[in-house]
Amino acid sequence: MGDGANDLAMMSVAVRSVAFHAKPVVRAQADAALTYTGLDRLLNILA
């Protein structure tokens, strides 16, 4: 899970990546993005 460009390296090696209230460049590379919700929505993505 990340929100900025500094998280892209970590997200690239993860099995699943989630952008949380992230910059557009991070949202574009993530498997899923949480933009208007809280972290509780992450449970729906991982289930």
PQR file with spaces between the fields and no chain letter, atoms N, CA, C, O and H, PARSE charges and radii, in Angstrom:
ATOM       1  N    MET     1       0.840   -1.166    0.000 -0.4000 1.5000
ATOM       2  CA   MET     1       0.000    0.000    0.000 -0.0000 2.0000
ATOM       3  C    MET     1       0.886    1.229    0.000  0.5500 1.7000
ATOM       4  O    MET     1       1.870    1.311    0.735 -0.5500 1.4000
ATOM       5  N    GLY     2       0.518    2.176   -0.834 -0.4000 1.5000
ATOM       6  CA   GLY     2       1.307    3.386   -0.889 -0.0000 2.0000
ATOM       7  C    GLY     2       0.509    4.569   -1.376  0.5500 1.7000
ATOM       8  O    GLY     2      -0.625    4.435   -1.837 -0.5500 1.4000
ATOM       9  H    GLY     2      -0.282    2.110   -1.431  0.4000 1.0000
ATOM      10  N    ASP     3       1.130    5.744   -1.263 -0.4000 1.5000
ATOM      11  CA   ASP     3       0.453    6.958   -1.694 -0.0000 2.0000
ATOM      12  C    ASP     3       1.334    7.885   -2.519  0.5500 1.7000
ATOM      13  O    ASP     3       0.833    8.817   -3.147 -0.5500 1.4000
ATOM      14  H    ASP     3       2.051    5.852   -0.889  0.4000 1.0000
ATOM      15  N    GLY     4       2.616    7.646   -2.526 -0.4000 1.5000
ATOM      16  CA   GLY     4       3.522    8.529   -3.248 -0.0000 2.0000
ATOM      17  C    GLY     4       4.516    7.757   -4.087  0.5500 1.7000
ATOM      18  O    GLY     4       4.622    6.534   -3.985 -0.5500 1.4000
ATOM      19  H    GLY     4       3.023    6.888   -2.016  0.4000 1.0000
ATOM      20  N    ALA     5       5.249    8.490   -4.924 -0.4000 1.5000
ATOM      21  CA   ALA     5       6.217    7.870   -5.831 -0.0000 2.0000
ATOM      22  C    ALA     5       7.291    7.077   -5.088  0.5500 1.7000
ATOM      23  O    ALA     5       7.852    6.130   -5.640 -0.5500 1.4000
ATOM      24  H    ALA     5       5.163    9.483   -5.007  0.4000 1.0000
ATOM      25  N    ASN     6       7.579    7.452   -3.854 -0.4000 1.5000
ATOM      26  CA   ASN     6       8.580    6.711   -3.088 -0.0000 2.0000
ATOM      27  C    ASN     6       8.119    5.288   -2.769  0.5500 1.7000
ATOM      28  O    ASN     6       8.944    4.457   -2.389 -0.5500 1.4000
ATOM      29  H    ASN     6       7.124    8.222   -3.406  0.4000 1.0000
ATOM      30  N    ASP     7       6.851    4.990   -2.910 -0.4000 1.5000
ATOM      31  CA   ASP     7       6.317    3.655   -2.635 -0.0000 2.0000
ATOM      32  C    ASP     7       6.282    2.754   -3.865  0.5500 1.7000
ATOM      33  O    ASP     7       5.984    1.567   -3.739 -0.5500 1.4000
ATOM      34  H    ASP     7       6.181    5.665   -3.219  0.4000 1.0000
ATOM      35  N    LEU     8       6.575    3.277   -5.032 -0.4000 1.5000
ATOM      36  CA   LEU     8       6.452    2.497   -6.262 -0.0000 2.0000
ATOM      37  C    LEU     8       7.383    1.293   -6.311  0.5500 1.7000
ATOM      38  O    LEU     8       6.987    0.238   -6.805 -0.5500 1.4000
ATOM      39  H    LEU     8       6.817    4.242   -5.134  0.4000 1.0000
ATOM      40  N    ALA     9       8.593    1.421   -5.819 -0.4000 1.5000
ATOM      41  CA   ALA     9       9.525    0.273   -5.827 -0.0000 2.0000
ATOM      42  C    ALA     9       8.976   -0.862   -4.967  0.5500 1.7000
ATOM      43  O    ALA     9       9.024   -2.024   -5.369 -0.5500 1.4000
ATOM      44  H    ALA     9       8.914    2.278   -5.417  0.4000 1.0000
ATOM      45  N    MET    10       8.462   -0.532   -3.799 -0.4000 1.5000
ATOM      46  CA   MET    10       7.879   -1.541   -2.913 -0.0000 2.0000
ATOM      47  C    MET    10       6.652   -2.174   -3.573  0.5500 1.7000
ATOM      48  O    MET    10       6.471   -3.390   -3.526 -0.5500 1.4000
ATOM      49  H    MET    10       8.423    0.412   -3.473  0.4000 1.0000
ATOM      50  N    MET    11       5.828   -1.351   -4.176 -0.4000 1.5000
ATOM      51  CA   MET    11       4.606   -1.855   -4.788 -0.0000 2.0000
ATOM      52  C    MET    11       4.892   -2.736   -5.997  0.5500 1.7000
ATOM      53  O    MET    11       4.097   -3.619   -6.319 -0.5500 1.4000
ATOM      54  H    MET    11       5.975   -0.363   -4.214  0.4000 1.0000
ATOM      55  N    SER    12       6.011   -2.510   -6.666 -0.4000 1.5000
ATOM      56  CA   SER    12       6.328   -3.303   -7.855 -0.0000 2.0000
ATOM      57  C    SER    12       6.704   -4.742   -7.521  0.5500 1.7000
ATOM      58  O    SER    12       6.566   -5.624   -8.369 -0.5500 1.4000
ATOM      59  H    SER    12       6.657   -1.793   -6.405  0.4000 1.0000
ATOM      60  N    VAL    13       7.172   -4.995   -6.315 -0.4000 1.5000
ATOM      61  CA   VAL    13       7.538   -6.365   -5.936 -0.0000 2.0000
ATOM      62  C    VAL    13       6.444   -7.056   -5.128  0.5500 1.7000
ATOM      63  O    VAL    13       6.545   -8.250   -4.845 -0.5500 1.4000
ATOM      64  H    VAL    13       7.284   -4.279   -5.626  0.4000 1.0000
ATOM      65  N    ALA    14       5.415   -6.327   -4.759 -0.4000 1.5000
ATOM      66  CA   ALA    14       4.315   -6.907   -3.990 -0.0000 2.0000
ATOM      67  C    ALA    14       3.414   -7.733   -4.906  0.5500 1.7000
ATOM      68  O    ALA    14       3.318   -7.464   -6.104 -0.5500 1.4000
ATOM      69  H    ALA    14       5.333   -5.358   -4.988  0.4000 1.0000
ATOM      70  N    VAL    15       2.761   -8.730   -4.336 -0.4000 1.5000
ATOM      71  CA   VAL    15       1.821   -9.546   -5.102 -0.0000 2.0000
ATOM      72  C    VAL    15       0.622   -8.701   -5.515  0.5500 1.7000
ATOM      73  O    VAL    15       0.171   -8.778   -6.657 -0.5500 1.4000
ATOM      74  H    VAL    15       2.839   -8.947   -3.363  0.4000 1.0000
ATOM      75  N    ARG    16       0.112   -7.903   -4.600 -0.4000 1.5000
ATOM      76  CA   ARG    16      -0.977   -6.969   -4.873 -0.0000 2.0000
ATOM      77  C    ARG    16      -0.586   -5.602   -4.340  0.5500 1.7000
ATOM      78  O    ARG    16       0.000   -5.491   -3.263 -0.5500 1.4000
ATOM      79  H    ARG    16       0.479   -7.840   -3.672  0.4000 1.0000
ATOM      80  N    SER    17      -0.906   -4.581   -5.083 -0.4000 1.5000
ATOM      81  CA   SER    17      -0.592   -3.227   -4.628 -0.0000 2.0000
ATOM      82  C    SER    17      -1.866   -2.399   -4.577  0.5500 1.7000
ATOM      83  O    SER    17      -2.752   -2.529   -5.421 -0.5500 1.4000
ATOM      84  H    SER    17      -1.383   -4.671   -5.958  0.4000 1.0000
ATOM      85  N    VAL    18      -1.932   -1.550   -3.571 -0.4000 1.5000
ATOM      86  CA   VAL    18      -3.095   -0.691   -3.361 -0.0000 2.0000
ATOM      87  C    VAL    18      -2.612    0.743   -3.182  0.5500 1.7000
ATOM      88  O    VAL    18      -1.718    1.022   -2.383 -0.5500 1.4000
ATOM      89  H    VAL    18      -1.212   -1.444   -2.885  0.4000 1.0000
ATOM      90  N    ALA    19      -3.218    1.633   -3.934 -0.4000 1.5000
ATOM      91  CA   ALA    19      -2.951    3.058   -3.777 -0.0000 2.0000
ATOM      92  C    ALA    19      -3.987    3.625   -2.816  0.5500 1.7000
ATOM      93  O    ALA    19      -5.186    3.431   -3.015 -0.5500 1.4000
ATOM      94  H    ALA    19      -3.944    1.407   -4.583  0.4000 1.0000
ATOM      95  N    PHE    20      -3.542    4.318   -1.784 -0.4000 1.5000
ATOM      96  CA   PHE    20      -4.450    4.881   -0.786 -0.0000 2.0000
ATOM      97  C    PHE    20      -4.343    6.396   -0.798  0.5500 1.7000
ATOM      98  O    PHE    20      -3.332    6.961   -0.380 -0.5500 1.4000
ATOM      99  H    PHE    20      -2.568    4.476   -1.622  0.4000 1.0000
ATOM     100  N    HIS    21      -5.394    7.051   -1.281 -0.4000 1.5000
ATOM     101  CA   HIS    21      -5.402    8.516   -1.436 -0.0000 2.0000
ATOM     102  C    HIS    21      -4.095    8.967   -2.095  0.5500 1.7000
ATOM     103  O    HIS    21      -3.410    9.871   -1.617 -0.5500 1.4000
ATOM     104  H    HIS    21      -6.215    6.593   -1.621  0.4000 1.0000
ATOM     105  N    ALA    22      -3.780    8.309   -3.203 -0.4000 1.5000
ATOM     106  CA   ALA    22      -2.463    8.426   -3.820 -0.0000 2.0000
ATOM     107  C    ALA    22      -2.411    9.443   -4.948  0.5500 1.7000
ATOM     108  O    ALA    22      -3.433    9.904   -5.457 -0.5500 1.4000
ATOM     109  H    ALA    22      -4.337    7.575   -3.592  0.4000 1.0000
ATOM     110  N    LYS    23      -1.198    9.769   -5.312 -0.4000 1.5000
ATOM     111  CA   LYS    23      -0.923   10.610   -6.467 -0.0000 2.0000
ATOM     112  C    LYS    23      -1.310    9.836   -7.737  0.5500 1.7000
ATOM     113  O    LYS    23      -1.307    8.605   -7.722 -0.5500 1.4000
ATOM     114  H    LYS    23      -0.368    9.395   -4.898  0.4000 1.0000
ATOM     115  N    PRO    24      -1.637   10.523   -8.817 -0.5600 1.5000
ATOM     116  CA   PRO    24      -2.062    9.850  -10.050  0.2800 2.0000
ATOM     117  C    PRO    24      -1.070    8.813  -10.574  0.5500 1.7000
ATOM     118  O    PRO    24      -1.491    7.762  -11.056 -0.5500 1.4000
ATOM     119  N    VAL    25       0.218    9.074  -10.493 -0.4000 1.5000
ATOM     120  CA   VAL    25       1.211    8.116  -10.995 -0.0000 2.0000
ATOM     121  C    VAL    25       1.163    6.809  -10.205  0.5500 1.7000
ATOM     122  O    VAL    25       1.395    5.742  -10.774 -0.5500 1.4000
ATOM     123  H    VAL    25       0.560    9.928  -10.101  0.4000 1.0000
ATOM     124  N    VAL    26       0.875    6.871   -8.933 -0.4000 1.5000
ATOM     125  CA   VAL    26       0.786    5.668   -8.103 -0.0000 2.0000
ATOM     126  C    VAL    26      -0.514    4.932   -8.401  0.5500 1.7000
ATOM     127  O    VAL    26      -0.514    3.707   -8.519 -0.5500 1.4000
ATOM     128  H    VAL    26       0.687    7.737   -8.471  0.4000 1.0000
ATOM     129  N    ARG    27      -1.606    5.651   -8.523 -0.4000 1.5000
ATOM     130  CA   ARG    27      -2.895    5.016   -8.853 -0.0000 2.0000
ATOM     131  C    ARG    27      -2.809    4.276  -10.177  0.5500 1.7000
ATOM     132  O    ARG    27      -3.395    3.204  -10.324 -0.5500 1.4000
ATOM     133  H    ARG    27      -1.606    6.646   -8.428  0.4000 1.0000
ATOM     134  N    ALA    28      -2.087    4.831  -11.143 -0.4000 1.5000
ATOM     135  CA   ALA    28      -1.979    4.204  -12.461 -0.0000 2.0000
ATOM     136  C    ALA    28      -1.243    2.876  -12.406  0.5500 1.7000
ATOM     137  O    ALA    28      -1.511    1.997  -13.226 -0.5500 1.4000
ATOM     138  H    ALA    28      -1.610    5.703  -11.024  0.4000 1.0000
ATOM     139  N    GLN    29      -0.334    2.706  -11.473 -0.4000 1.5000
ATOM     140  CA   GLN    29       0.461    1.488  -11.411 -0.0000 2.0000
ATOM     141  C    GLN    29      -0.040    0.477  -10.389  0.5500 1.7000
ATOM     142  O    GLN    29       0.441   -0.656  -10.357 -0.5500 1.4000
ATOM     143  H    GLN    29      -0.117    3.419  -10.807  0.4000 1.0000
ATOM     144  N    ALA    30      -0.989    0.863   -9.563 -0.4000 1.5000
ATOM     145  CA   ALA    30      -1.497   -0.026   -8.519 -0.0000 2.0000
ATOM     146  C    ALA    30      -2.557   -0.967   -9.074  0.5500 1.7000
ATOM     147  O    ALA    30      -3.213   -0.666  -10.071 -0.5500 1.4000
ATOM     148  H    ALA    30      -1.379    1.783   -9.588  0.4000 1.0000
ATOM     149  N    ASP    31      -2.714   -2.111   -8.413 -0.4000 1.5000
ATOM     150  CA   ASP    31      -3.763   -3.057   -8.781 -0.0000 2.0000
ATOM     151  C    ASP    31      -5.142   -2.532   -8.389  0.5500 1.7000
ATOM     152  O    ASP    31      -6.129   -2.803   -9.072 -0.5500 1.4000
ATOM     153  H    ASP    31      -2.181   -2.356   -7.603  0.4000 1.0000
ATOM     154  N    ALA    32      -5.207   -1.795   -7.308 -0.4000 1.5000
ATOM     155  CA   ALA    32      -6.462   -1.219   -6.822 -0.0000 2.0000
ATOM     156  C    ALA    32      -6.158    0.130   -6.195  0.5500 1.7000
ATOM     157  O    ALA    32      -5.034    0.398   -5.771 -0.5500 1.4000
ATOM     158  H    ALA    32      -4.404   -1.576   -6.753  0.4000 1.0000
ATOM     159  N    ALA    33      -7.179    0.974   -6.144 -0.4000 1.5000
ATOM     160  CA   ALA    33      -6.997    2.303   -5.563 -0.0000 2.0000
ATOM     161  C    ALA    33      -8.158    2.631   -4.631  0.5500 1.7000
ATOM     162  O    ALA    33      -9.323    2.420   -4.968 -0.5500 1.4000
ATOM     163  H    ALA    33      -8.092    0.756   -6.488  0.4000 1.0000
ATOM     164  N    LEU    34      -7.824    3.141   -3.473 -0.4000 1.5000
ATOM     165  CA   LEU    34      -8.816    3.648   -2.519 -0.0000 2.0000
ATOM     166  C    LEU    34      -8.656    5.160   -2.515  0.5500 1.7000
ATOM     167  O    LEU    34      -7.683    5.686   -1.975 -0.5500 1.4000
ATOM     168  H    LEU    34      -6.878    3.313   -3.199  0.4000 1.0000
ATOM     169  N    THR    35      -9.603    5.849   -3.112 -0.4000 1.5000
ATOM     170  CA   THR    35      -9.484    7.289   -3.255 -0.0000 2.0000
ATOM     171  C    THR    35     -10.475    8.041   -2.372  0.5500 1.7000
ATOM     172  O    THR    35     -10.129    9.062   -1.777 -0.5500 1.4000
ATOM     173  H    THR    35     -10.393    5.422   -3.550  0.4000 1.0000
ATOM     174  N    TYR    36     -11.699    7.540   -2.286 -0.4000 1.5000
ATOM     175  CA   TYR    36     -12.749    8.252   -1.561 -0.0000 2.0000
ATOM     176  C    TYR    36     -13.264    7.490   -0.352  0.5500 1.7000
ATOM     177  O    TYR    36     -14.302    7.847    0.205 -0.5500 1.4000
ATOM     178  H    TYR    36     -11.980    6.711   -2.769  0.4000 1.0000
ATOM     179  N    THR    37     -12.553    6.442    0.063 -0.4000 1.5000
ATOM     180  CA   THR    37     -13.011    5.616    1.181 -0.0000 2.0000
ATOM     181  C    THR    37     -11.897    5.492    2.217  0.5500 1.7000
ATOM     182  O    THR    37     -10.790    6.001    2.042 -0.5500 1.4000
ATOM     183  H    THR    37     -11.709    6.153   -0.389  0.4000 1.0000
ATOM     184  N    GLY    38     -12.229    4.807    3.287 -0.4000 1.5000
ATOM     185  CA   GLY    38     -11.251    4.535    4.335 -0.0000 2.0000
ATOM     186  C    GLY    38     -10.579    3.196    4.127  0.5500 1.7000
ATOM     187  O    GLY    38     -10.870    2.475    3.172 -0.5500 1.4000
ATOM     188  H    GLY    38     -13.129    4.394    3.429  0.4000 1.0000
ATOM     189  N    LEU    39      -9.686    2.880    5.024 -0.4000 1.5000
ATOM     190  CA   LEU    39      -8.938    1.621    4.922 -0.0000 2.0000
ATOM     191  C    LEU    39      -9.818    0.385    5.104  0.5500 1.7000
ATOM     192  O    LEU    39      -9.421   -0.715    4.719 -0.5500 1.4000
ATOM     193  H    LEU    39      -9.450    3.465    5.800  0.4000 1.0000
ATOM     194  N    ASP    40     -10.998    0.551    5.681 -0.4000 1.5000
ATOM     195  CA   ASP    40     -11.878   -0.600    5.857 -0.0000 2.0000
ATOM     196  C    ASP    40     -12.285   -1.212    4.518  0.5500 1.7000
ATOM     197  O    ASP    40     -12.608   -2.399    4.468 -0.5500 1.4000
ATOM     198  H    ASP    40     -11.321    1.444    5.994  0.4000 1.0000
ATOM     199  N    ARG    41     -12.278   -0.449    3.448 -0.4000 1.5000
ATOM     200  CA   ARG    41     -12.595   -0.975    2.119 -0.0000 2.0000
ATOM     201  C    ARG    41     -11.509   -1.917    1.601  0.5500 1.7000
ATOM     202  O    ARG    41     -11.753   -2.680    0.666 -0.5500 1.4000
ATOM     203  H    ARG    41     -12.016    0.515    3.488  0.4000 1.0000
ATOM     204  N    LEU    42     -10.347   -1.876    2.177 -0.4000 1.5000
ATOM     205  CA   LEU    42      -9.276   -2.779    1.777 -0.0000 2.0000
ATOM     206  C    LEU    42      -9.679   -4.233    2.008  0.5500 1.7000
ATOM     207  O    LEU    42      -9.244   -5.118    1.271 -0.5500 1.4000
ATOM     208  H    LEU    42     -10.149   -1.256    2.937  0.4000 1.0000
ATOM     209  N    LEU    43     -10.495   -4.487    3.009 -0.4000 1.5000
ATOM     210  CA   LEU    43     -10.971   -5.852    3.261 -0.0000 2.0000
ATOM     211  C    LEU    43     -11.747   -6.390    2.070  0.5500 1.7000
ATOM     212  O    LEU    43     -11.625   -7.575    1.759 -0.5500 1.4000
ATOM     213  H    LEU    43     -10.848   -3.769    3.608  0.4000 1.0000
ATOM     214  N    ASN    44     -12.537   -5.572    1.396 -0.4000 1.5000
ATOM     215  CA   ASN    44     -13.272   -6.010    0.218 -0.0000 2.0000
ATOM     216  C    ASN    44     -12.338   -6.368   -0.930  0.5500 1.7000
ATOM     217  O    ASN    44     -12.617   -7.291   -1.695 -0.5500 1.4000
ATOM     218  H    ASN    44     -12.637   -4.610    1.649  0.4000 1.0000
ATOM     219  N    ILE    45     -11.245   -5.650   -1.051 -0.4000 1.5000
ATOM     220  CA   ILE    45     -10.300   -5.905   -2.136 -0.0000 2.0000
ATOM     221  C    ILE    45      -9.540   -7.208   -1.886  0.5500 1.7000
ATOM     222  O    ILE    45      -9.313   -7.988   -2.811 -0.5500 1.4000
ATOM     223  H    ILE    45     -11.018   -4.900   -0.430  0.4000 1.0000
ATOM     224  N    LEU    46      -9.156   -7.434   -0.655 -0.4000 1.5000
ATOM     225  CA   LEU    46      -8.342   -8.601   -0.337 -0.0000 2.0000
ATOM     226  C    LEU    46      -9.147   -9.879   -0.207  0.5500 1.7000
ATOM     227  O    LEU    46      -8.585  -10.972   -0.283 -0.5500 1.4000
ATOM     228  H    LEU    46      -9.341   -6.801    0.096  0.4000 1.0000
ATOM     229  N    ALA    47     -10.428   -9.764   -0.017 -0.4000 1.5000
ATOM     230  CA   ALA    47     -11.271  -10.968    0.170 -0.0000 2.0000
ATOM     231  C    ALA    47     -11.563  -11.652   -1.132  0.5500 1.7000
ATOM     232  O    ALA    47     -12.253  -12.671   -1.153 -0.5500 1.4000
ATOM     233  H    ALA    47     -10.884   -8.877    0.044  0.4000 1.0000
